[in-house]
Amino acid sequence: MAPLGPGGTAARHRAVRRLLAGTRLTARPWPGGGWQLADRAGRRRHCEGLDALWTAVRALSGPVITPDPRDPTHLWSLPRPYTPDPHALVVWTAAALRAGPVPGVLTVRAAGWSLTAGPDPYSAPVLHHAEADPADPAGPAAGGLRVEAPWGARALATHLARVCAPPDVAG
């Protein structure tokens, strides 16, 4: 995988900080790659990537994103105009897959982007430009958001819309 560069690193750091806001943990990019996770007691842990980061977060403070087991939906779309940062999608998807109960394969489509990730911690999420589907009124062509997961898609989509929305919209 190619290095992110300063803009990508900063965008992912903002997304990680936003997800960790409700915990007693902080994370920052590690100069040699990966993340440095710290708790309020000053203990630090180096995590080689997002998967390791969210696994460590779960061990220290519990999951930050979990599918709702009472939500049986496999596909859910939100029709509002939506333009998430692709880096935030990568961070959020890693957190959803590694920090909570693993939902299997998770696909997110929004604003011309499509991201698919599976439960294998050694394979990186695949992020690419999505094909517009004019038959889907809530799809990427309409500025919507679609989440596909074995269960909990509605709950995951609602949470994703809140944590990946631009700061002035998220409230």
DOZAVO-99270 format. One record per residue: residue number from 1; residue in one letter; x, y, z of N, C-alpha, C in turn. Coordinates in nm, 3 decimals. Layout:
+-----+--------+---------+---------+---------+---------+---------+---------+---------+---------+---------+
: num : residu :    n_px :    n_py :    n_pz :   ca_px :   ca_py :   ca_pz :    c_px :    c_py :    c_pz :
+-----+--------+---------+---------+---------+---------+---------+---------+---------+---------+---------+
: NUM :      A :       X :       Y :       Z :       X :       Y :       Z :       X :       Y :       Z :
...
+-----+--------+---------+---------+---------+---------+---------+---------+---------+---------+---------+
// end
This chain:
+-----+--------+---------+---------+---------+---------+---------+---------+---------+---------+---------+
: num : residu :    n_px :    n_py :    n_pz :   ca_px :   ca_py :   ca_pz :    c_px :    c_py :    c_pz :
+-----+--------+---------+---------+---------+---------+---------+---------+---------+---------+---------+
:   1 :      M :   0.084 :  -0.116 :   0.000 :   0.000 :   0.000 :   0.000 :   0.089 :   0.124 :   0.000 :
:   2 :      A :   0.056 :   0.224 :  -0.080 :   0.135 :   0.345 :  -0.090 :   0.116 :   0.432 :   0.034 :
:   3 :      P :   0.220 :   0.511 :   0.070 :   0.205 :   0.603 :   0.182 :   0.093 :   0.703 :   0.155 :
:   4 :      L :   0.029 :   0.751 :   0.261 :  -0.084 :   0.842 :   0.247 :  -0.046 :   0.983 :   0.209 :
:   5 :      G :   0.065 :   1.032 :   0.257 :   0.099 :   1.172 :   0.236 :   0.040 :   1.257 :   0.347 :
:   6 :      P :   0.083 :   1.383 :   0.359 :   0.041 :   1.467 :   0.470 :  -0.111 :   1.490 :   0.474 :
:   7 :      G :  -0.175 :   1.515 :   0.362 :  -0.319 :   1.540 :   0.361 :  -0.400 :   1.419 :   0.404 :
:   8 :      G :  -0.364 :   1.301 :   0.354 :  -0.434 :   1.179 :   0.391 :  -0.412 :   1.141 :   0.535 :
:   9 :      T :  -0.290 :   1.159 :   0.584 :  -0.260 :   1.129 :   0.724 :  -0.341 :   1.220 :   0.816 :
:  10 :      A :  -0.346 :   1.349 :   0.783 :  -0.422 :   1.444 :   0.866 :  -0.572 :   1.412 :   0.863 :
:  11 :      A :  -0.625 :   1.376 :   0.746 :  -0.767 :   1.344 :   0.735 :  -0.803 :   1.220 :   0.817 :
:  12 :      R :  -0.719 :   1.118 :   0.811 :  -0.746 :   0.998 :   0.890 :  -0.730 :   1.026 :   1.040 :
:  13 :      H :  -0.635 :   1.110 :   1.076 :  -0.617 :   1.145 :   1.217 :  -0.741 :   1.216 :   1.270 :
:  14 :      R :  -0.797 :   1.310 :   1.192 :  -0.920 :   1.378 :   1.235 :  -1.034 :   1.279 :   1.255 :
:  15 :      A :  -1.046 :   1.183 :   1.164 :  -1.153 :   1.083 :   1.174 :  -1.133 :   0.993 :   1.297 :
:  16 :      V :  -1.008 :   0.954 :   1.325 :  -0.980 :   0.872 :   1.443 :  -1.011 :   0.951 :   1.569 :
:  17 :      R :  -0.968 :   1.077 :   1.576 :  -0.996 :   1.161 :   1.694 :  -1.145 :   1.173 :   1.717 :
:  18 :      R :  -1.221 :   1.187 :   1.611 :  -1.366 :   1.202 :   1.625 :  -1.429 :   1.076 :   1.683 :
:  19 :      L :  -1.384 :   0.958 :   1.639 :  -1.439 :   0.834 :   1.692 :  -1.395 :   0.809 :   1.837 :
:  20 :      L :  -1.277 :   0.856 :   1.873 :  -1.229 :   0.835 :   2.009 :  -1.278 :   0.941 :   2.107 :
:  21 :      A :  -1.352 :   1.039 :   2.061 :  -1.396 :   1.151 :   2.146 :  -1.473 :   1.103 :   2.269 :
:  22 :      G :  -1.547 :   0.996 :   2.260 :  -1.625 :   0.949 :   2.374 :  -1.551 :   0.852 :   2.464 :
:  23 :      T :  -1.423 :   0.833 :   2.440 :  -1.345 :   0.739 :   2.521 :  -1.241 :   0.817 :   2.602 :
:  24 :      R :  -1.165 :   0.745 :   2.680 :  -1.055 :   0.807 :   2.756 :  -0.922 :   0.781 :   2.686 :
:  25 :      L :  -0.926 :   0.760 :   2.556 :  -0.807 :   0.728 :   2.479 :  -0.779 :   0.836 :   2.376 :
:  26 :      T :  -0.652 :   0.847 :   2.338 :  -0.613 :   0.935 :   2.228 :  -0.523 :   0.855 :   2.135 :
:  27 :      A :  -0.520 :   0.895 :   2.010 :  -0.432 :   0.831 :   1.913 :  -0.374 :   0.938 :   1.821 :
:  28 :      R :  -0.253 :   0.914 :   1.781 :  -0.191 :   1.004 :   1.684 :  -0.107 :   0.922 :   1.589 :
:  29 :      P :  -0.087 :   0.974 :   1.467 :  -0.005 :   0.898 :   1.371 :   0.136 :   0.880 :   1.426 :
:  30 :      W :   0.189 :   0.762 :   1.404 :   0.326 :   0.729 :   1.446 :   0.417 :   0.764 :   1.330 :
:  31 :      P :   0.527 :   0.836 :   1.354 :   0.613 :   0.880 :   1.244 :   0.662 :   0.766 :   1.153 :
:  32 :      G :   0.684 :   0.648 :   1.207 :   0.732 :   0.536 :   1.126 :   0.619 :   0.456 :   1.064 :
:  33 :      G :   0.496 :   0.498 :   1.083 :   0.380 :   0.426 :   1.032 :   0.295 :   0.373 :   1.146 :
:  34 :      G :   0.169 :   0.369 :   1.125 :   0.077 :   0.321 :   1.227 :   0.031 :   0.433 :   1.319 :
:  35 :      W :  -0.005 :   0.393 :   1.442 :  -0.065 :   0.485 :   1.538 :  -0.003 :   0.465 :   1.675 :
:  36 :      Q :   0.000 :   0.572 :   1.755 :   0.037 :   0.561 :   1.895 :  -0.090 :   0.586 :   1.975 :
:  37 :      L :  -0.132 :   0.485 :   2.049 :  -0.253 :   0.492 :   2.130 :  -0.211 :   0.518 :   2.274 :
:  38 :      A :  -0.279 :   0.612 :   2.341 :  -0.245 :   0.645 :   2.479 :  -0.374 :   0.654 :   2.561 :
:  39 :      D :  -0.362 :   0.614 :   2.689 :  -0.475 :   0.630 :   2.779 :  -0.447 :   0.746 :   2.874 :
:  40 :      R :  -0.541 :   0.778 :   2.958 :  -0.527 :   0.894 :   3.049 :  -0.418 :   0.873 :   3.155 :
:  41 :      A :  -0.383 :   0.748 :   3.181 :  -0.277 :   0.720 :   3.278 :  -0.138 :   0.737 :   3.217 :
:  42 :      G :  -0.131 :   0.766 :   3.087 :  -0.003 :   0.787 :   3.021 :   0.056 :   0.664 :   2.957 :
:  43 :      R :  -0.013 :   0.550 :   2.967 :   0.037 :   0.429 :   2.901 :   0.020 :   0.444 :   2.750 :
:  44 :      R :   0.121 :   0.402 :   2.676 :   0.121 :   0.416 :   2.530 :   0.140 :   0.280 :   2.465 :
:  45 :      R :   0.080 :   0.266 :   2.349 :   0.091 :   0.141 :   2.275 :   0.103 :   0.177 :   2.126 :
:  46 :      H :   0.199 :   0.114 :   2.059 :   0.213 :   0.134 :   1.915 :   0.123 :   0.033 :   1.843 :
:  47 :      C :   0.042 :   0.082 :   1.750 :  -0.047 :  -0.002 :   1.669 :  -0.005 :   0.014 :   1.523 :
:  48 :      E :   0.021 :  -0.097 :   1.456 :   0.077 :  -0.092 :   1.322 :  -0.018 :  -0.037 :   1.216 :
:  49 :      G :  -0.146 :  -0.043 :   1.238 :  -0.242 :   0.007 :   1.140 :  -0.378 :   0.028 :   1.206 :
:  50 :      L :  -0.477 :   0.062 :   1.124 :  -0.611 :   0.088 :   1.177 :  -0.672 :  -0.036 :   1.242 :
:  51 :      D :  -0.650 :  -0.152 :   1.183 :  -0.706 :  -0.274 :   1.242 :  -0.650 :  -0.297 :   1.382 :
:  52 :      A :  -0.520 :  -0.284 :   1.397 :  -0.457 :  -0.301 :   1.528 :  -0.502 :  -0.192 :   1.625 :
:  53 :      L :  -0.519 :  -0.070 :   1.575 :  -0.565 :   0.039 :   1.660 :  -0.702 :   0.010 :   1.718 :
:  54 :      W :  -0.797 :  -0.030 :   1.632 :  -0.934 :  -0.053 :   1.683 :  -0.943 :  -0.178 :   1.768 :
:  55 :      T :  -0.858 :  -0.276 :   1.743 :  -0.854 :  -0.394 :   1.830 :  -0.805 :  -0.353 :   1.969 :
:  56 :      A :  -0.702 :  -0.268 :   1.975 :  -0.650 :  -0.220 :   2.103 :  -0.753 :  -0.132 :   2.174 :
:  57 :      V :  -0.822 :  -0.047 :   2.099 :  -0.925 :   0.039 :   2.159 :  -1.032 :  -0.048 :   2.224 :
:  58 :      R :  -1.075 :  -0.151 :   2.154 :  -1.178 :  -0.239 :   2.211 :  -1.129 :  -0.304 :   2.340 :
:  59 :      A :  -1.004 :  -0.348 :   2.341 :  -0.949 :  -0.413 :   2.460 :  -0.941 :  -0.316 :   2.579 :
:  60 :      L :  -0.915 :  -0.189 :   2.552 :  -0.896 :  -0.092 :   2.659 :  -1.025 :  -0.024 :   2.705 :
:  61 :      S :  -1.118 :   0.000 :   2.612 :  -1.236 :   0.078 :   2.652 :  -1.368 :   0.029 :   2.593 :
:  62 :      G :  -1.363 :  -0.078 :   2.517 :  -1.486 :  -0.127 :   2.456 :  -1.502 :  -0.075 :   2.315 :
:  63 :      P :  -1.602 :  -0.124 :   2.244 :  -1.620 :  -0.084 :   2.104 :  -1.668 :   0.060 :   2.089 :
:  64 :      V :  -1.622 :   0.127 :   1.983 :  -1.669 :   0.262 :   1.953 :  -1.781 :   0.261 :   1.851 :
:  65 :      I :  -1.788 :   0.156 :   1.770 :  -1.896 :   0.138 :   1.672 :  -1.937 :  -0.008 :   1.679 :
:  66 :      T :  -2.065 :  -0.033 :   1.697 :  -2.114 :  -0.170 :   1.694 :  -2.244 :  -0.176 :   1.617 :
:  67 :      P :  -2.260 :  -0.278 :   1.536 :  -2.390 :  -0.298 :   1.474 :  -2.493 :  -0.328 :   1.583 :
:  68 :      D :  -2.616 :  -0.288 :   1.561 :  -2.723 :  -0.312 :   1.656 :  -2.782 :  -0.451 :   1.631 :
:  69 :      P :  -2.769 :  -0.546 :   1.725 :  -2.819 :  -0.682 :   1.700 :  -2.971 :  -0.687 :   1.683 :
:  70 :      R :  -3.042 :  -0.581 :   1.725 :  -3.187 :  -0.579 :   1.707 :  -3.226 :  -0.527 :   1.568 :
:  71 :      D :  -3.127 :  -0.484 :   1.490 :  -3.153 :  -0.430 :   1.356 :  -3.127 :  -0.541 :   1.254 :
:  72 :      P :  -3.233 :  -0.602 :   1.198 :  -3.215 :  -0.715 :   1.106 :  -3.188 :  -0.675 :   0.961 :
:  73 :      T :  -3.178 :  -0.545 :   0.932 :  -3.163 :  -0.502 :   0.792 :  -3.026 :  -0.538 :   0.737 :
:  74 :      H :  -3.025 :  -0.579 :   0.611 :  -2.900 :  -0.613 :   0.542 :  -2.855 :  -0.501 :   0.448 :
:  75 :      L :  -2.946 :  -0.413 :   0.414 :  -2.917 :  -0.303 :   0.322 :  -2.997 :  -0.183 :   0.368 :
:  76 :      W :  -2.933 :  -0.068 :   0.377 :  -3.004 :   0.052 :   0.419 :  -2.947 :   0.171 :   0.345 :
:  77 :      S :  -3.033 :   0.259 :   0.300 :  -2.991 :   0.380 :   0.228 :  -3.045 :   0.503 :   0.299 :
:  78 :      L :  -2.963 :   0.607 :   0.301 :  -3.006 :   0.737 :   0.350 :  -3.001 :   0.832 :   0.230 :
:  79 :      P :  -3.113 :   0.896 :   0.196 :  -3.119 :   0.973 :   0.073 :  -3.063 :   1.114 :   0.080 :
:  80 :      R :  -3.026 :   1.165 :   0.196 :  -2.983 :   1.304 :   0.204 :  -2.854 :   1.328 :   0.127 :
:  81 :      P :  -2.833 :   1.450 :   0.082 :  -2.703 :   1.480 :   0.018 :  -2.591 :   1.451 :   0.117 :
:  82 :      Y :  -2.491 :   1.382 :   0.071 :  -2.389 :   1.331 :   0.161 :  -2.256 :   1.324 :   0.089 :
:  83 :      T :  -2.154 :   1.391 :   0.142 :  -2.021 :   1.388 :   0.081 :  -1.917 :   1.361 :   0.189 :
:  84 :      P :  -1.899 :   1.235 :   0.227 :  -1.799 :   1.206 :   0.329 :  -1.658 :   1.207 :   0.272 :
:  85 :      D :  -1.563 :   1.230 :   0.358 :  -1.423 :   1.221 :   0.321 :  -1.390 :   1.072 :   0.304 :
:  86 :      P :  -1.329 :   1.032 :   0.193 :  -1.297 :   0.890 :   0.175 :  -1.206 :   0.837 :   0.286 :
:  87 :      H :  -1.120 :   0.920 :   0.344 :  -1.036 :   0.876 :   0.455 :  -1.120 :   0.845 :   0.577 :
:  88 :      A :  -1.224 :   0.925 :   0.602 :  -1.315 :   0.897 :   0.714 :  -1.387 :   0.765 :   0.692 :
:  89 :      L :  -1.422 :   0.733 :   0.567 :  -1.487 :   0.604 :   0.539 :  -1.395 :   0.488 :   0.574 :
:  90 :      V :  -1.267 :   0.500 :   0.542 :  -1.171 :   0.392 :   0.572 :  -1.157 :   0.375 :   0.723 :
:  91 :      V :  -1.143 :   0.486 :   0.795 :  -1.129 :   0.481 :   0.941 :  -1.254 :   0.422 :   1.004 :
:  92 :      W :  -1.371 :   0.470 :   0.962 :  -1.497 :   0.423 :   1.019 :  -1.518 :   0.274 :   0.993 :
:  93 :      T :  -1.490 :   0.231 :   0.870 :  -1.511 :   0.091 :   0.836 :  -1.418 :   0.001 :   0.916 :
:  94 :      A :  -1.292 :   0.040 :   0.932 :  -1.200 :  -0.039 :   1.014 :  -1.251 :  -0.047 :   1.157 :
:  95 :      A :  -1.303 :   0.064 :   1.209 :  -1.356 :   0.063 :   1.346 :  -1.478 :  -0.027 :   1.357 :
:  96 :      A :  -1.566 :  -0.022 :   1.259 :  -1.687 :  -0.105 :   1.263 :  -1.653 :  -0.253 :   1.256 :
:  97 :      L :  -1.554 :  -0.288 :   1.175 :  -1.518 :  -0.429 :   1.160 :  -1.435 :  -0.482 :   1.275 :
:  98 :      R :  -1.349 :  -0.402 :   1.334 :  -1.255 :  -0.452 :   1.432 :  -1.291 :  -0.417 :   1.577 :
:  99 :      A :  -1.365 :  -0.310 :   1.599 :  -1.390 :  -0.267 :   1.736 :  -1.517 :  -0.326 :   1.794 :
: 100 :      G :  -1.606 :  -0.371 :   1.710 :  -1.731 :  -0.428 :   1.759 :  -1.746 :  -0.569 :   1.708 :
: 101 :      P :  -1.864 :  -0.627 :   1.727 :  -1.888 :  -0.760 :   1.670 :  -1.869 :  -0.752 :   1.518 :
: 102 :      V :  -1.791 :  -0.841 :   1.464 :  -1.757 :  -0.835 :   1.322 :  -1.881 :  -0.863 :   1.237 :
: 103 :      P :  -1.921 :  -0.767 :   1.152 :  -2.040 :  -0.788 :   1.070 :  -2.012 :  -0.860 :   0.939 :
: 104 :      G :  -1.899 :  -0.927 :   0.925 :  -1.869 :  -0.994 :   0.799 :  -1.821 :  -0.894 :   0.696 :
: 105 :      V :  -1.871 :  -0.904 :   0.575 :  -1.833 :  -0.809 :   0.471 :  -1.921 :  -0.685 :   0.485 :
: 106 :      L :  -1.858 :  -0.570 :   0.482 :  -1.928 :  -0.443 :   0.496 :  -1.899 :  -0.359 :   0.372 :
: 107 :      T :  -2.002 :  -0.312 :   0.304 :  -1.985 :  -0.226 :   0.188 :  -2.055 :  -0.095 :   0.214 :
: 108 :      V :  -1.986 :   0.016 :   0.186 :  -2.042 :   0.150 :   0.201 :  -2.029 :   0.220 :   0.067 :
: 109 :      R :  -2.139 :   0.276 :   0.019 :  -2.137 :   0.353 :  -0.105 :  -2.192 :   0.491 :  -0.075 :
: 110 :      A :  -2.115 :   0.594 :  -0.110 :  -2.158 :   0.731 :  -0.085 :  -2.084 :   0.827 :  -0.175 :
: 111 :      A :  -2.157 :   0.922 :  -0.231 :  -2.099 :   1.035 :  -0.305 :  -1.988 :   0.994 :  -0.401 :
: 112 :      G :  -2.014 :   0.891 :  -0.479 :  -1.917 :   0.850 :  -0.580 :  -1.808 :   0.758 :  -0.530 :
: 113 :      W :  -1.811 :   0.719 :  -0.403 :  -1.712 :   0.629 :  -0.346 :  -1.779 :   0.499 :  -0.307 :
: 114 :      S :  -1.704 :   0.392 :  -0.317 :  -1.750 :   0.263 :  -0.268 :  -1.636 :   0.200 :  -0.192 :
: 115 :      L :  -1.665 :   0.151 :  -0.072 :  -1.563 :   0.089 :   0.010 :  -1.616 :  -0.046 :   0.056 :
: 116 :      T :  -1.536 :  -0.151 :   0.035 :  -1.573 :  -0.285 :   0.079 :  -1.461 :  -0.340 :   0.166 :
: 117 :      A :  -1.499 :  -0.396 :   0.281 :  -1.401 :  -0.454 :   0.372 :  -1.460 :  -0.581 :   0.430 :
: 118 :      G :  -1.373 :  -0.675 :   0.461 :  -1.416 :  -0.801 :   0.519 :  -1.353 :  -0.824 :   0.654 :
: 119 :      P :  -1.386 :  -0.935 :   0.718 :  -1.336 :  -0.961 :   0.853 :  -1.189 :  -1.001 :   0.859 :
: 120 :      D :  -1.124 :  -1.023 :   0.745 :  -0.984 :  -1.064 :   0.745 :  -0.895 :  -0.946 :   0.784 :
: 121 :      P :  -0.828 :  -0.951 :   0.899 :  -0.748 :  -0.836 :   0.943 :  -0.625 :  -0.810 :   0.857 :
: 122 :      Y :  -0.591 :  -0.903 :   0.769 :  -0.471 :  -0.885 :   0.686 :  -0.502 :  -0.824 :   0.550 :
: 123 :      S :  -0.630 :  -0.805 :   0.519 :  -0.663 :  -0.743 :   0.391 :  -0.719 :  -0.604 :   0.417 :
: 124 :      A :  -0.666 :  -0.508 :   0.344 :  -0.708 :  -0.369 :   0.360 :  -0.843 :  -0.348 :   0.292 :
: 125 :      P :  -0.924 :  -0.253 :   0.344 :  -1.048 :  -0.220 :   0.275 :  -1.019 :  -0.171 :   0.133 :
: 126 :      V :  -1.106 :  -0.203 :   0.040 :  -1.090 :  -0.161 :  -0.099 :  -1.179 :  -0.040 :  -0.122 :
: 127 :      L :  -1.116 :   0.074 :  -0.152 :  -1.188 :   0.199 :  -0.174 :  -1.172 :   0.238 :  -0.320 :
: 128 :      H :  -1.282 :   0.262 :  -0.388 :  -1.272 :   0.304 :  -0.527 :  -1.390 :   0.392 :  -0.564 :
: 129 :      H :  -1.378 :   0.456 :  -0.679 :  -1.489 :   0.537 :  -0.728 :  -1.602 :   0.444 :  -0.767 :
: 130 :      A :  -1.724 :   0.479 :  -0.725 :  -1.840 :   0.395 :  -0.749 :  -1.905 :   0.432 :  -0.882 :
: 131 :      E :  -1.961 :   0.332 :  -0.944 :  -2.039 :   0.355 :  -1.065 :  -2.175 :   0.411 :  -1.025 :
: 132 :      A :  -2.222 :   0.511 :  -1.094 :  -2.354 :   0.567 :  -1.066 :  -2.461 :   0.471 :  -1.113 :
: 133 :      D :  -2.562 :   0.452 :  -1.031 :  -2.675 :   0.366 :  -1.065 :  -2.800 :   0.452 :  -1.067 :
: 134 :      P :  -2.846 :   0.495 :  -1.186 :  -2.961 :   0.584 :  -1.194 :  -3.090 :   0.520 :  -1.142 :
: 135 :      A :  -3.094 :   0.388 :  -1.130 :  -3.214 :   0.321 :  -1.081 :  -3.226 :   0.329 :  -0.929 :
: 136 :      D :  -3.118 :   0.371 :  -0.861 :  -3.120 :   0.378 :  -0.715 :  -3.137 :   0.524 :  -0.672 :
: 137 :      P :  -3.259 :   0.564 :  -0.631 :  -3.283 :   0.703 :  -0.595 :  -3.206 :   0.750 :  -0.472 :
: 138 :      A :  -3.158 :   0.658 :  -0.391 :  -3.082 :   0.697 :  -0.272 :  -2.934 :   0.666 :  -0.287 :
: 139 :      G :  -2.892 :   0.628 :  -0.406 :  -2.755 :   0.586 :  -0.427 :  -2.658 :   0.701 :  -0.445 :
: 140 :      P :  -2.533 :   0.670 :  -0.476 :  -2.428 :   0.771 :  -0.488 :  -2.460 :   0.880 :  -0.589 :
: 141 :      A :  -2.530 :   0.848 :  -0.697 :  -2.561 :   0.949 :  -0.797 :  -2.650 :   1.058 :  -0.739 :
: 142 :      A :  -2.733 :   1.024 :  -0.640 :  -2.823 :   1.120 :  -0.578 :  -2.763 :   1.183 :  -0.453 :
: 143 :      G :  -2.637 :   1.152 :  -0.425 :  -2.573 :   1.205 :  -0.305 :  -2.616 :   1.133 :  -0.180 :
: 144 :      G :  -2.664 :   1.010 :  -0.192 :  -2.710 :   0.935 :  -0.075 :  -2.600 :   0.850 :  -0.017 :
: 145 :      L :  -2.638 :   0.769 :   0.078 :  -2.546 :   0.681 :   0.148 :  -2.611 :   0.544 :   0.154 :
: 146 :      R :  -2.535 :   0.440 :   0.120 :  -2.587 :   0.303 :   0.125 :  -2.488 :   0.217 :   0.201 :
: 147 :      V :  -2.540 :   0.140 :   0.295 :  -2.458 :   0.047 :   0.373 :  -2.515 :  -0.092 :   0.352 :
: 148 :      E :  -2.428 :  -0.187 :   0.320 :  -2.465 :  -0.327 :   0.307 :  -2.384 :  -0.406 :   0.408 :
: 149 :      A :  -2.454 :  -0.479 :   0.496 :  -2.390 :  -0.560 :   0.599 :  -2.481 :  -0.678 :   0.627 :
: 150 :      P :  -2.426 :  -0.791 :   0.676 :  -2.511 :  -0.907 :   0.704 :  -2.623 :  -0.877 :   0.802 :
: 151 :      W :  -2.603 :  -0.784 :   0.894 :  -2.709 :  -0.741 :   0.985 :  -2.669 :  -0.605 :   1.041 :
: 152 :      G :  -2.770 :  -0.529 :   1.079 :  -2.744 :  -0.400 :   1.140 :  -2.714 :  -0.289 :   1.043 :
: 153 :      A :  -2.750 :  -0.301 :   0.915 :  -2.715 :  -0.199 :   0.816 :  -2.779 :  -0.064 :   0.847 :
: 154 :      R :  -2.904 :  -0.063 :   0.895 :  -2.970 :   0.064 :   0.927 :  -2.896 :   0.135 :   1.040 :
: 155 :      A :  -2.863 :   0.061 :   1.146 :  -2.792 :   0.122 :   1.259 :  -2.653 :   0.170 :   1.217 :
: 156 :      L :  -2.584 :   0.091 :   1.136 :  -2.451 :   0.132 :   1.089 :  -2.459 :   0.255 :   1.000 :
: 157 :      A :  -2.556 :   0.260 :   0.910 :  -2.571 :   0.375 :   0.821 :  -2.601 :   0.502 :   0.899 :
: 158 :      T :  -2.686 :   0.491 :   0.998 :  -2.721 :   0.608 :   1.080 :  -2.599 :   0.658 :   1.156 :
: 159 :      H :  -2.521 :   0.566 :   1.212 :  -2.400 :   0.605 :   1.284 :  -2.297 :   0.664 :   1.189 :
: 160 :      L :  -2.280 :   0.603 :   1.073 :  -2.185 :   0.653 :   0.974 :  -2.221 :   0.795 :   0.931 :
: 161 :      A :  -2.348 :   0.820 :   0.907 :  -2.391 :   0.954 :   0.866 :  -2.356 :   1.058 :   0.973 :
: 162 :      R :  -2.365 :   1.018 :   1.097 :  -2.336 :   1.112 :   1.206 :  -2.185 :   1.134 :   1.221 :
: 163 :      V :  -2.104 :   1.029 :   1.219 :  -1.961 :   1.047 :   1.247 :  -1.879 :   1.089 :   1.127 :
: 164 :      C :  -1.928 :   1.068 :   1.006 :  -1.850 :   1.107 :   0.888 :  -1.903 :   1.232 :   0.819 :
: 165 :      A :  -2.010 :   1.291 :   0.873 :  -2.062 :   1.415 :   0.814 :  -1.961 :   1.527 :   0.836 :
: 166 :      P :  -1.962 :   1.629 :   0.749 :  -1.875 :   1.744 :   0.774 :  -1.905 :   1.802 :   0.912 :
: 167 :      P :  -1.804 :   1.858 :   0.982 :  -1.823 :   1.906 :   1.118 :  -1.941 :   2.002 :   1.136 :
: 168 :      D :  -1.969 :   2.089 :   1.040 :  -2.078 :   2.185 :   1.055 :  -2.215 :   2.116 :   1.045 :
: 169 :      V :  -2.222 :   1.995 :   0.988 :  -2.348 :   1.922 :   0.976 :  -2.366 :   1.826 :   1.092 :
: 170 :      A :  -2.257 :   1.770 :   1.143 :  -2.265 :   1.665 :   1.246 :  -2.320 :   1.717 :   1.377 :
: 171 :      G :  -2.301 :   1.844 :   1.406 :  -2.355 :   1.902 :   1.530 :  -2.283 :   1.854 :   1.647 :
+-----+--------+---------+---------+---------+---------+---------+---------+---------+---------+---------+
// end
